[in-house]
């Protein structure tokens, strides 16, 4: 969720991922290569609902800004 608290611009980390989507991820001891991408318009509503259920402030952040807050998907490669 590239929310930046509802700021008018996307966060820097999102811009970096958009420019360089090939990444390395570490979750505990598991390290793997992955690709970051922005959820498509078809994927976004369900993902947004799931994430807003976990962190309700995302809905508040979206209400603060005119931009659509991107949802980032990380896929193992």
N, CA, C and O atoms as a Maestro MAE file, in Angstrom:
{
 s_m_m2io_version
 :::
 2.0.0
}

f_m_ct {
 s_m_title
 :::
 protein
 m_atom[308] {
  # First column is atom index #
  i_m_mmod_type
  r_m_x_coord
  r_m_y_coord
  r_m_z_coord
  i_m_residue_number
  s_m_chain_name
  s_m_pdb_residue_name
  s_m_pdb_atom_name
  i_m_atomic_number
  :::
  1 25 0.849 -1.157 0.000 1 A "UNK " " N  " 7
  2 3 0.000 0.000 0.000 1 A "UNK " " CA " 6
  3 2 0.901 1.228 0.000 1 A "UNK " " C  " 6
  4 15 1.549 1.545 0.998 1 A "UNK " " O  " 8
  5 25 0.928 1.904 -1.129 2 A "UNK " " N  " 7
  6 3 1.788 3.082 -1.262 2 A "UNK " " CA " 6
  7 2 1.014 4.321 -0.810 2 A "UNK " " C  " 6
  8 15 0.779 5.245 -1.589 2 A "UNK " " O  " 8
  9 25 0.628 4.317 0.446 3 A "UNK " " N  " 7
  10 3 -0.288 5.345 0.950 3 A "UNK " " CA " 6
  11 2 0.388 6.665 1.285 3 A "UNK " " C  " 6
  12 15 -0.144 7.733 0.980 3 A "UNK " " O  " 8
  13 25 1.530 6.599 1.896 4 A "UNK " " N  " 7
  14 3 2.221 7.791 2.404 4 A "UNK " " CA " 6
  15 2 1.269 8.642 3.238 4 A "UNK " " C  " 6
  16 15 1.320 9.872 3.223 4 A "UNK " " O  " 8
  17 25 0.400 7.945 3.965 5 A "UNK " " N  " 7
  18 3 -0.520 8.631 4.869 5 A "UNK " " CA " 6
  19 2 -1.530 9.529 4.183 5 A "UNK " " C  " 6
  20 15 -2.123 10.401 4.818 5 A "UNK " " O  " 8
  21 25 -1.731 9.322 2.880 6 A "UNK " " N  " 7
  22 3 -2.674 10.157 2.148 6 A "UNK " " CA " 6
  23 2 -2.053 11.416 1.564 6 A "UNK " " C  " 6
  24 15 -2.769 12.324 1.143 6 A "UNK " " O  " 8
  25 25 -0.723 11.476 1.534 7 A "UNK " " N  " 7
  26 3 -0.036 12.629 0.935 7 A "UNK " " CA " 6
  27 2 -0.369 12.722 -0.555 7 A "UNK " " C  " 6
  28 15 -0.767 11.724 -1.156 7 A "UNK " " O  " 8
  29 25 -0.213 13.891 -1.154 8 A "UNK " " N  " 7
  30 3 -0.579 14.058 -2.563 8 A "UNK " " CA " 6
  31 2 0.331 13.326 -3.554 8 A "UNK " " C  " 6
  32 15 -0.072 13.085 -4.692 8 A "UNK " " O  " 8
  33 25 1.552 12.969 -3.141 9 A "UNK " " N  " 7
  34 3 2.473 12.258 -4.028 9 A "UNK " " CA " 6
  35 2 2.699 10.836 -3.530 9 A "UNK " " C  " 6
  36 15 2.564 10.542 -2.342 9 A "UNK " " O  " 8
  37 25 3.048 9.961 -4.472 10 A "UNK " " N  " 7
  38 3 3.416 8.598 -4.106 10 A "UNK " " CA " 6
  39 2 4.694 8.628 -3.260 10 A "UNK " " C  " 6
  40 15 5.520 9.527 -3.421 10 A "UNK " " O  " 8
  41 25 4.861 7.655 -2.365 11 A "UNK " " N  " 7
  42 3 6.098 7.603 -1.577 11 A "UNK " " CA " 6
  43 2 7.308 7.275 -2.454 11 A "UNK " " C  " 6
  44 15 7.177 6.653 -3.508 11 A "UNK " " O  " 8
  45 25 8.477 7.700 -2.001 12 A "UNK " " N  " 7
  46 3 9.702 7.450 -2.746 12 A "UNK " " CA " 6
  47 2 9.957 5.975 -2.994 12 A "UNK " " C  " 6
  48 15 10.410 5.597 -4.074 12 A "UNK " " O  " 8
  49 25 9.669 5.132 -1.999 13 A "UNK " " N  " 7
  50 3 9.935 3.696 -2.182 13 A "UNK " " CA " 6
  51 2 9.086 3.125 -3.315 13 A "UNK " " C  " 6
  52 15 9.529 2.222 -4.025 13 A "UNK " " O  " 8
  53 25 7.870 3.644 -3.488 14 A "UNK " " N  " 7
  54 3 7.013 3.162 -4.577 14 A "UNK " " CA " 6
  55 2 7.599 3.586 -5.925 14 A "UNK " " C  " 6
  56 15 7.631 2.795 -6.868 14 A "UNK " " O  " 8
  57 25 8.051 4.805 -6.010 15 A "UNK " " N  " 7
  58 3 8.668 5.287 -7.247 15 A "UNK " " CA " 6
  59 2 9.917 4.472 -7.579 15 A "UNK " " C  " 6
  60 15 10.179 4.183 -8.746 15 A "UNK " " O  " 8
  61 25 10.687 4.103 -6.555 16 A "UNK " " N  " 7
  62 3 11.870 3.268 -6.771 16 A "UNK " " CA " 6
  63 2 11.475 1.884 -7.292 16 A "UNK " " C  " 6
  64 15 12.104 1.366 -8.214 16 A "UNK " " O  " 8
  65 25 10.438 1.286 -6.705 17 A "UNK " " N  " 7
  66 3 9.989 -0.034 -7.170 17 A "UNK " " CA " 6
  67 2 9.442 0.036 -8.591 17 A "UNK " " C  " 6
  68 15 9.665 -0.878 -9.385 17 A "UNK " " O  " 8
  69 25 8.736 1.097 -8.914 18 A "UNK " " N  " 7
  70 3 8.202 1.248 -10.264 18 A "UNK " " CA " 6
  71 2 9.337 1.343 -11.284 18 A "UNK " " C  " 6
  72 15 9.235 0.808 -12.388 18 A "UNK " " O  " 8
  73 25 10.413 2.023 -10.908 19 A "UNK " " N  " 7
  74 3 11.557 2.183 -11.805 19 A "UNK " " CA " 6
  75 2 12.444 0.935 -11.845 19 A "UNK " " C  " 6
  76 15 13.072 0.645 -12.863 19 A "UNK " " O  " 8
  77 25 12.489 0.203 -10.735 20 A "UNK " " N  " 7
  78 3 13.369 -0.970 -10.607 20 A "UNK " " CA " 6
  79 2 12.587 -2.110 -9.939 20 A "UNK " " C  " 6
  80 15 12.780 -2.371 -8.751 20 A "UNK " " O  " 8
  81 25 11.713 -2.787 -10.682 21 A "UNK " " N  " 7
  82 3 10.824 -3.776 -10.065 21 A "UNK " " CA " 6
  83 2 11.472 -5.108 -9.684 21 A "UNK " " C  " 6
  84 15 10.878 -5.889 -8.941 21 A "UNK " " O  " 8
  85 25 12.676 -5.375 -10.181 22 A "UNK " " N  " 7
  86 3 13.364 -6.616 -9.809 22 A "UNK " " CA " 6
  87 2 14.015 -6.387 -8.453 22 A "UNK " " C  " 6
  88 15 14.885 -5.528 -8.310 22 A "UNK " " O  " 8
  89 25 13.590 -7.159 -7.460 23 A "UNK " " N  " 7
  90 3 14.018 -6.912 -6.080 23 A "UNK " " CA " 6
  91 2 14.463 -8.200 -5.406 23 A "UNK " " C  " 6
  92 15 14.259 -9.296 -5.928 23 A "UNK " " O  " 8
  93 25 15.075 -8.047 -4.236 24 A "UNK " " N  " 7
  94 3 15.382 -9.184 -3.381 24 A "UNK " " CA " 6
  95 2 14.646 -8.940 -2.066 24 A "UNK " " C  " 6
  96 15 14.701 -7.849 -1.498 24 A "UNK " " O  " 8
  97 25 13.965 -9.969 -1.602 25 A "UNK " " N  " 7
  98 3 13.138 -9.879 -0.403 25 A "UNK " " CA " 6
  99 2 13.697 -10.821 0.655 25 A "UNK " " C  " 6
  100 15 14.196 -11.901 0.336 25 A "UNK " " O  " 8
  101 25 13.612 -10.409 1.907 26 A "UNK " " N  " 7
  102 3 13.969 -11.296 3.001 26 A "UNK " " CA " 6
  103 2 12.844 -11.277 4.013 26 A "UNK " " C  " 6
  104 15 12.459 -10.222 4.517 26 A "UNK " " O  " 8
  105 25 12.317 -12.470 4.306 27 A "UNK " " N  " 7
  106 3 11.305 -12.666 5.339 27 A "UNK " " CA " 6
  107 2 11.889 -13.675 6.313 27 A "UNK " " C  " 6
  108 15 11.986 -14.866 6.020 27 A "UNK " " O  " 8
  109 25 12.273 -13.174 7.471 28 A "UNK " " N  " 7
  110 3 12.998 -13.986 8.446 28 A "UNK " " CA " 6
  111 2 14.253 -14.537 7.756 28 A "UNK " " C  " 6
  112 15 15.060 -13.752 7.257 28 A "UNK " " O  " 8
  113 25 14.440 -15.857 7.712 29 A "UNK " " N  " 7
  114 3 15.640 -16.431 7.093 29 A "UNK " " CA " 6
  115 2 15.457 -16.710 5.607 29 A "UNK " " C  " 6
  116 15 16.413 -17.094 4.933 29 A "UNK " " O  " 8
  117 25 14.259 -16.526 5.089 30 A "UNK " " N  " 7
  118 3 13.950 -16.815 3.684 30 A "UNK " " CA " 6
  119 2 14.289 -15.607 2.818 30 A "UNK " " C  " 6
  120 15 13.674 -14.548 2.948 30 A "UNK " " O  " 8
  121 25 15.283 -15.774 1.921 31 A "UNK " " N  " 7
  122 3 15.662 -14.717 0.985 31 A "UNK " " CA " 6
  123 2 15.323 -15.201 -0.412 31 A "UNK " " C  " 6
  124 15 15.609 -16.344 -0.768 31 A "UNK " " O  " 8
  125 25 14.706 -14.319 -1.212 32 A "UNK " " N  " 7
  126 3 14.344 -14.717 -2.567 32 A "UNK " " CA " 6
  127 2 14.252 -13.511 -3.487 32 A "UNK " " C  " 6
  128 15 14.057 -12.378 -3.048 32 A "UNK " " O  " 8
  129 25 14.397 -13.792 -4.782 33 A "UNK " " N  " 7
  130 3 14.231 -12.764 -5.797 33 A "UNK " " CA " 6
  131 2 12.753 -12.641 -6.104 33 A "UNK " " C  " 6
  132 15 12.005 -13.616 -6.048 33 A "UNK " " O  " 8
  133 25 12.348 -11.428 -6.428 34 A "UNK " " N  " 7
  134 3 10.927 -11.176 -6.687 34 A "UNK " " CA " 6
  135 2 10.798 -10.010 -7.662 34 A "UNK " " C  " 6
  136 15 11.769 -9.331 -7.997 34 A "UNK " " O  " 8
  137 25 9.586 -9.811 -8.091 35 A "UNK " " N  " 7
  138 3 9.254 -8.677 -8.966 35 A "UNK " " CA " 6
  139 2 8.081 -7.944 -8.315 35 A "UNK " " C  " 6
  140 15 7.094 -8.557 -7.909 35 A "UNK " " O  " 8
  141 25 8.212 -6.621 -8.226 36 A "UNK " " N  " 7
  142 3 7.152 -5.786 -7.675 36 A "UNK " " CA " 6
  143 2 6.340 -5.211 -8.828 36 A "UNK " " C  " 6
  144 15 6.890 -4.832 -9.863 36 A "UNK " " O  " 8
  145 25 5.044 -5.152 -8.638 37 A "UNK " " N  " 7
  146 3 4.177 -4.546 -9.643 37 A "UNK " " CA " 6
  147 2 2.971 -3.937 -8.959 37 A "UNK " " C  " 6
  148 15 2.612 -4.320 -7.845 37 A "UNK " " O  " 8
  149 25 2.357 -2.995 -9.630 38 A "UNK " " N  " 7
  150 3 1.149 -2.361 -9.123 38 A "UNK " " CA " 6
  151 2 -0.042 -3.228 -9.496 38 A "UNK " " C  " 6
  152 15 -0.138 -3.707 -10.626 38 A "UNK " " O  " 8
  153 25 -0.938 -3.427 -8.560 39 A "UNK " " N  " 7
  154 3 -2.147 -4.212 -8.828 39 A "UNK " " CA " 6
  155 2 -2.922 -3.583 -9.982 39 A "UNK " " C  " 6
  156 15 -2.995 -2.360 -10.105 39 A "UNK " " O  " 8
  157 25 -3.488 -4.426 -10.809 40 A "UNK " " N  " 7
  158 3 -4.305 -3.952 -11.922 40 A "UNK " " CA " 6
  159 2 -5.630 -3.405 -11.390 40 A "UNK " " C  " 6
  160 15 -5.995 -3.668 -10.244 40 A "UNK " " O  " 8
  161 25 -6.346 -2.649 -12.215 41 A "UNK " " N  " 7
  162 3 -7.666 -2.175 -11.787 41 A "UNK " " CA " 6
  163 2 -8.614 -3.322 -11.401 41 A "UNK " " C  " 6
  164 15 -9.477 -3.142 -10.541 41 A "UNK " " O  " 8
  165 25 -8.464 -4.472 -12.017 42 A "UNK " " N  " 7
  166 3 -9.311 -5.620 -11.667 42 A "UNK " " CA " 6
  167 2 -8.902 -6.242 -10.329 42 A "UNK " " C  " 6
  168 15 -9.758 -6.725 -9.589 42 A "UNK " " O  " 8
  169 25 -7.611 -6.235 -10.012 43 A "UNK " " N  " 7
  170 3 -7.104 -6.836 -8.769 43 A "UNK " " CA " 6
  171 2 -7.269 -5.935 -7.556 43 A "UNK " " C  " 6
  172 15 -7.470 -6.415 -6.441 43 A "UNK " " O  " 8
  173 25 -7.184 -4.645 -7.773 44 A "UNK " " N  " 7
  174 3 -7.090 -3.686 -6.671 44 A "UNK " " CA " 6
  175 2 -8.246 -3.721 -5.669 44 A "UNK " " C  " 6
  176 15 -7.981 -3.724 -4.467 44 A "UNK " " O  " 8
  177 25 -9.518 -3.748 -6.098 45 A "UNK " " N  " 7
  178 3 -10.597 -3.665 -5.106 45 A "UNK " " CA " 6
  179 2 -10.559 -4.762 -4.038 45 A "UNK " " C  " 6
  180 15 -10.741 -4.468 -2.856 45 A "UNK " " O  " 8
  181 25 -10.330 -5.991 -4.420 46 A "UNK " " N  " 7
  182 3 -10.293 -7.085 -3.441 46 A "UNK " " CA " 6
  183 2 -9.082 -6.952 -2.525 46 A "UNK " " C  " 6
  184 15 -9.181 -7.180 -1.319 46 A "UNK " " O  " 8
  185 25 -7.940 -6.583 -3.100 47 A "UNK " " N  " 7
  186 3 -6.739 -6.413 -2.280 47 A "UNK " " CA " 6
  187 2 -6.901 -5.233 -1.320 47 A "UNK " " C  " 6
  188 15 -6.507 -5.306 -0.157 47 A "UNK " " O  " 8
  189 25 -7.486 -4.145 -1.828 48 A "UNK " " N  " 7
  190 3 -7.716 -2.979 -0.962 48 A "UNK " " CA " 6
  191 2 -8.612 -3.370 0.214 48 A "UNK " " C  " 6
  192 15 -8.324 -3.026 1.360 48 A "UNK " " O  " 8
  193 25 -9.679 -4.077 -0.068 49 A "UNK " " N  " 7
  194 3 -10.617 -4.484 0.987 49 A "UNK " " CA " 6
  195 2 -9.911 -5.333 2.040 49 A "UNK " " C  " 6
  196 15 -10.111 -5.134 3.238 49 A "UNK " " O  " 8
  197 25 -9.099 -6.263 1.601 50 A "UNK " " N  " 7
  198 3 -8.359 -7.126 2.529 50 A "UNK " " CA " 6
  199 2 -7.415 -6.304 3.398 50 A "UNK " " C  " 6
  200 15 -7.383 -6.469 4.617 50 A "UNK " " O  " 8
  201 25 -6.649 -5.421 2.770 51 A "UNK " " N  " 7
  202 3 -5.674 -4.640 3.521 51 A "UNK " " CA " 6
  203 2 -6.342 -3.619 4.439 51 A "UNK " " C  " 6
  204 15 -5.857 -3.386 5.546 51 A "UNK " " O  " 8
  205 25 -7.440 -3.007 4.006 52 A "UNK " " N  " 7
  206 3 -8.155 -2.047 4.849 52 A "UNK " " CA " 6
  207 2 -8.816 -2.745 6.039 52 A "UNK " " C  " 6
  208 15 -9.024 -2.128 7.084 52 A "UNK " " O  " 8
  209 25 -9.139 -4.008 5.884 53 A "UNK " " N  " 7
  210 3 -9.678 -4.770 7.026 53 A "UNK " " CA " 6
  211 2 -8.586 -4.980 8.082 53 A "UNK " " C  " 6
  212 15 -8.871 -5.018 9.279 53 A "UNK " " O  " 8
  213 25 -7.353 -5.113 7.633 54 A "UNK " " N  " 7
  214 3 -6.222 -5.291 8.544 54 A "UNK " " CA " 6
  215 2 -5.806 -3.951 9.149 54 A "UNK " " C  " 6
  216 15 -5.502 -3.873 10.339 54 A "UNK " " O  " 8
  217 25 -5.792 -2.895 8.329 55 A "UNK " " N  " 7
  218 3 -5.374 -1.556 8.768 55 A "UNK " " CA " 6
  219 2 -6.406 -0.544 8.265 55 A "UNK " " C  " 6
  220 15 -6.232 0.021 7.185 55 A "UNK " " O  " 8
  221 25 -7.480 -0.306 9.031 56 A "UNK " " N  " 7
  222 3 -8.569 0.572 8.581 56 A "UNK " " CA " 6
  223 2 -8.138 1.992 8.206 56 A "UNK " " C  " 6
  224 15 -8.853 2.673 7.470 56 A "UNK " " O  " 8
  225 25 -7.010 2.440 8.686 57 A "UNK " " N  " 7
  226 3 -6.549 3.793 8.360 57 A "UNK " " CA " 6
  227 2 -6.301 3.963 6.863 57 A "UNK " " C  " 6
  228 15 -6.273 5.096 6.383 57 A "UNK " " O  " 8
  229 25 -6.118 2.867 6.102 58 A "UNK " " N  " 7
  230 3 -5.927 3.008 4.654 58 A "UNK " " CA " 6
  231 2 -7.111 3.725 4.016 58 A "UNK " " C  " 6
  232 15 -6.924 4.527 3.101 58 A "UNK " " O  " 8
  233 25 -8.313 3.452 4.480 59 A "UNK " " N  " 7
  234 3 -9.482 4.152 3.936 59 A "UNK " " CA " 6
  235 2 -9.421 5.650 4.246 59 A "UNK " " C  " 6
  236 15 -9.810 6.477 3.421 59 A "UNK " " O  " 8
  237 25 -8.933 5.988 5.433 60 A "UNK " " N  " 7
  238 3 -8.764 7.400 5.788 60 A "UNK " " CA " 6
  239 2 -7.706 8.057 4.904 60 A "UNK " " C  " 6
  240 15 -7.882 9.191 4.459 60 A "UNK " " O  " 8
  241 25 -6.617 7.349 4.653 61 A "UNK " " N  " 7
  242 3 -5.555 7.885 3.806 61 A "UNK " " CA " 6
  243 2 -6.082 8.149 2.398 61 A "UNK " " C  " 6
  244 15 -5.770 9.179 1.799 61 A "UNK " " O  " 8
  245 25 -6.879 7.220 1.871 62 A "UNK " " N  " 7
  246 3 -7.417 7.392 0.525 62 A "UNK " " CA " 6
  247 2 -8.340 8.607 0.472 62 A "UNK " " C  " 6
  248 15 -8.372 9.326 -0.526 62 A "UNK " " O  " 8
  249 25 -9.086 8.831 1.546 63 A "UNK " " N  " 7
  250 3 -10.001 9.969 1.595 63 A "UNK " " CA " 6
  251 2 -9.250 11.306 1.628 63 A "UNK " " C  " 6
  252 15 -9.810 12.335 1.251 63 A "UNK " " O  " 8
  253 25 -7.997 11.298 2.071 64 A "UNK " " N  " 7
  254 3 -7.205 12.529 2.180 64 A "UNK " " CA " 6
  255 2 -6.587 12.984 0.861 64 A "UNK " " C  " 6
  256 15 -6.116 14.117 0.762 64 A "UNK " " O  " 8
  257 25 -6.583 12.130 -0.140 65 A "UNK " " N  " 7
  258 3 -5.853 12.454 -1.362 65 A "UNK " " CA " 6
  259 2 -6.693 12.216 -2.607 65 A "UNK " " C  " 6
  260 15 -7.585 11.367 -2.617 65 A "UNK " " O  " 8
  261 25 -6.400 12.971 -3.648 66 A "UNK " " N  " 7
  262 3 -7.092 12.794 -4.923 66 A "UNK " " CA " 6
  263 2 -6.477 11.659 -5.737 66 A "UNK " " C  " 6
  264 15 -7.118 11.133 -6.647 66 A "UNK " " O  " 8
  265 25 -5.234 11.275 -5.418 67 A "UNK " " N  " 7
  266 3 -4.595 10.197 -6.179 67 A "UNK " " CA " 6
  267 2 -5.130 8.844 -5.730 67 A "UNK " " C  " 6
  268 15 -5.535 8.684 -4.578 67 A "UNK " " O  " 8
  269 25 -5.132 7.885 -6.623 68 A "UNK " " N  " 7
  270 3 -5.482 6.528 -6.224 68 A "UNK " " CA " 6
  271 2 -4.237 5.902 -5.602 68 A "UNK " " C  " 6
  272 15 -3.183 5.836 -6.234 68 A "UNK " " O  " 8
  273 25 -4.368 5.451 -4.377 69 A "UNK " " N  " 7
  274 3 -3.229 4.854 -3.681 69 A "UNK " " CA " 6
  275 2 -2.937 3.494 -4.320 69 A "UNK " " C  " 6
  276 15 -3.812 2.630 -4.380 69 A "UNK " " O  " 8
  277 25 -1.703 3.307 -4.798 70 A "UNK " " N  " 7
  278 3 -1.360 2.034 -5.425 70 A "UNK " " CA " 6
  279 2 -1.247 0.897 -4.404 70 A "UNK " " C  " 6
  280 15 -0.806 1.093 -3.272 70 A "UNK " " O  " 8
  281 25 -1.649 -0.266 -4.832 71 A "UNK " " N  " 7
  282 3 -1.456 -1.492 -4.080 71 A "UNK " " CA " 6
  283 2 -0.340 -2.252 -4.791 71 A "UNK " " C  " 6
  284 15 -0.447 -2.536 -5.983 71 A "UNK " " O  " 8
  285 25 0.713 -2.576 -4.080 72 A "UNK " " N  " 7
  286 3 1.872 -3.241 -4.675 72 A "UNK " " CA " 6
  287 2 1.794 -4.740 -4.409 72 A "UNK " " C  " 6
  288 15 1.511 -5.182 -3.296 72 A "UNK " " O  " 8
  289 25 2.051 -5.496 -5.450 73 A "UNK " " N  " 7
  290 3 2.093 -6.946 -5.363 73 A "UNK " " CA " 6
  291 2 3.546 -7.369 -5.563 73 A "UNK " " C  " 6
  292 15 4.207 -6.922 -6.499 73 A "UNK " " O  " 8
  293 25 4.029 -8.222 -4.688 74 A "UNK " " N  " 7
  294 3 5.376 -8.776 -4.790 74 A "UNK " " CA " 6
  295 2 5.234 -10.243 -5.176 74 A "UNK " " C  " 6
  296 15 4.611 -11.028 -4.462 74 A "UNK " " O  " 8
  297 25 5.822 -10.600 -6.315 75 A "UNK " " N  " 7
  298 3 5.730 -11.969 -6.821 75 A "UNK " " CA " 6
  299 2 7.124 -12.591 -6.874 75 A "UNK " " C  " 6
  300 15 8.059 -12.006 -7.421 75 A "UNK " " O  " 8
  301 25 7.245 -13.768 -6.303 76 A "UNK " " N  " 7
  302 3 8.495 -14.519 -6.351 76 A "UNK " " CA " 6
  303 2 8.845 -14.856 -7.793 76 A "UNK " " C  " 6
  304 15 7.974 -15.217 -8.584 76 A "UNK " " O  " 8
  305 25 10.124 -14.736 -8.128 77 A "UNK " " N  " 7
  306 3 10.547 -15.103 -9.485 77 A "UNK " " CA " 6
  307 2 11.384 -16.350 -9.467 77 A "UNK " " C  " 6
  308 15 11.830 -16.810 -10.518 77 A "UNK " " O  " 8
  :::
 }
 m_bond[307] {
  # First column is bond index #
  i_m_from
  i_m_to
  i_m_order
  :::
  1 1 2 1
  2 2 3 1
  3 3 4 2
  4 3 5 1
  5 5 6 1
  6 6 7 1
  7 7 8 2
  8 7 9 1
  9 9 10 1
  10 10 11 1
  11 11 12 2
  12 11 13 1
  13 13 14 1
  14 14 15 1
  15 15 16 2
  16 15 17 1
  17 17 18 1
  18 18 19 1
  19 19 20 2
  20 19 21 1
  21 21 22 1
  22 22 23 1
  23 23 24 2
  24 23 25 1
  25 25 26 1
  26 26 27 1
  27 27 28 2
  28 27 29 1
  29 29 30 1
  30 30 31 1
  31 31 32 2
  32 31 33 1
  33 33 34 1
  34 34 35 1
  35 35 36 2
  36 35 37 1
  37 37 38 1
  38 38 39 1
  39 39 40 2
  40 39 41 1
  41 41 42 1
  42 42 43 1
  43 43 44 2
  44 43 45 1
  45 45 46 1
  46 46 47 1
  47 47 48 2
  48 47 49 1
  49 49 50 1
  50 50 51 1
  51 51 52 2
  52 51 53 1
  53 53 54 1
  54 54 55 1
  55 55 56 2
  56 55 57 1
  57 57 58 1
  58 58 59 1
  59 59 60 2
  60 59 61 1
  61 61 62 1
  62 62 63 1
  63 63 64 2
  64 63 65 1
  65 65 66 1
  66 66 67 1
  67 67 68 2
  68 67 69 1
  69 69 70 1
  70 70 71 1
  71 71 72 2
  72 71 73 1
  73 73 74 1
  74 74 75 1
  75 75 76 2
  76 75 77 1
  77 77 78 1
  78 78 79 1
  79 79 80 2
  80 79 81 1
  81 81 82 1
  82 82 83 1
  83 83 84 2
  84 83 85 1
  85 85 86 1
  86 86 87 1
  87 87 88 2
  88 87 89 1
  89 89 90 1
  90 90 91 1
  91 91 92 2
  92 91 93 1
  93 93 94 1
  94 94 95 1
  95 95 96 2
  96 95 97 1
  97 97 98 1
  98 98 99 1
  99 99 100 2
  100 99 101 1
  101 101 102 1
  102 102 103 1
  103 103 104 2
  104 103 105 1
  105 105 106 1
  106 106 107 1
  107 107 108 2
  108 107 109 1
  109 109 110 1
  110 110 111 1
  111 111 112 2
  112 111 113 1
  113 113 114 1
  114 114 115 1
  115 115 116 2
  116 115 117 1
  117 117 118 1
  118 118 119 1
  119 119 120 2
  120 119 121 1
  121 121 122 1
  122 122 123 1
  123 123 124 2
  124 123 125 1
  125 125 126 1
  126 126 127 1
  127 127 128 2
  128 127 129 1
  129 129 130 1
  130 130 131 1
  131 131 132 2
  132 131 133 1
  133 133 134 1
  134 134 135 1
  135 135 136 2
  136 135 137 1
  137 137 138 1
  138 138 139 1
  139 139 140 2
  140 139 141 1
  141 141 142 1
  142 142 143 1
  143 143 144 2
  144 143 145 1
  145 145 146 1
  146 146 147 1
  147 147 148 2
  148 147 149 1
  149 149 150 1
  150 150 151 1
  151 151 152 2
  152 151 153 1
  153 153 154 1
  154 154 155 1
  155 155 156 2
  156 155 157 1
  157 157 158 1
  158 158 159 1
  159 159 160 2
  160 159 161 1
  161 161 162 1
  162 162 163 1
  163 163 164 2
  164 163 165 1
  165 165 166 1
  166 166 167 1
  167 167 168 2
  168 167 169 1
  169 169 170 1
  170 170 171 1
  171 171 172 2
  172 171 173 1
  173 173 174 1
  174 174 175 1
  175 175 176 2
  176 175 177 1
  177 177 178 1
  178 178 179 1
  179 179 180 2
  180 179 181 1
  181 181 182 1
  182 182 183 1
  183 183 184 2
  184 183 185 1
  185 185 186 1
  186 186 187 1
  187 187 188 2
  188 187 189 1
  189 189 190 1
  190 190 191 1
  191 191 192 2
  192 191 193 1
  193 193 194 1
  194 194 195 1
  195 195 196 2
  196 195 197 1
  197 197 198 1
  198 198 199 1
  199 199 200 2
  200 199 201 1
  201 201 202 1
  202 202 203 1
  203 203 204 2
  204 203 205 1
  205 205 206 1
  206 206 207 1
  207 207 208 2
  208 207 209 1
  209 209 210 1
  210 210 211 1
  211 211 212 2
  212 211 213 1
  213 213 214 1
  214 214 215 1
  215 215 216 2
  216 215 217 1
  217 217 218 1
  218 218 219 1
  219 219 220 2
  220 219 221 1
  221 221 222 1
  222 222 223 1
  223 223 224 2
  224 223 225 1
  225 225 226 1
  226 226 227 1
  227 227 228 2
  228 227 229 1
  229 229 230 1
  230 230 231 1
  231 231 232 2
  232 231 233 1
  233 233 234 1
  234 234 235 1
  235 235 236 2
  236 235 237 1
  237 237 238 1
  238 238 239 1
  239 239 240 2
  240 239 241 1
  241 241 242 1
  242 242 243 1
  243 243 244 2
  244 243 245 1
  245 245 246 1
  246 246 247 1
  247 247 248 2
  248 247 249 1
  249 249 250 1
  250 250 251 1
  251 251 252 2
  252 251 253 1
  253 253 254 1
  254 254 255 1
  255 255 256 2
  256 255 257 1
  257 257 258 1
  258 258 259 1
  259 259 260 2
  260 259 261 1
  261 261 262 1
  262 262 263 1
  263 263 264 2
  264 263 265 1
  265 265 266 1
  266 266 267 1
  267 267 268 2
  268 267 269 1
  269 269 270 1
  270 270 271 1
  271 271 272 2
  272 271 273 1
  273 273 274 1
  274 274 275 1
  275 275 276 2
  276 275 277 1
  277 277 278 1
  278 278 279 1
  279 279 280 2
  280 279 281 1
  281 281 282 1
  282 282 283 1
  283 283 284 2
  284 283 285 1
  285 285 286 1
  286 286 287 1
  287 287 288 2
  288 287 289 1
  289 289 290 1
  290 290 291 1
  291 291 292 2
  292 291 293 1
  293 293 294 1
  294 294 295 1
  295 295 296 2
  296 295 297 1
  297 297 298 1
  298 298 299 1
  299 299 300 2
  300 299 301 1
  301 301 302 1
  302 302 303 1
  303 303 304 2
  304 303 305 1
  305 305 306 1
  306 306 307 1
  307 307 308 2
  :::
 }
}
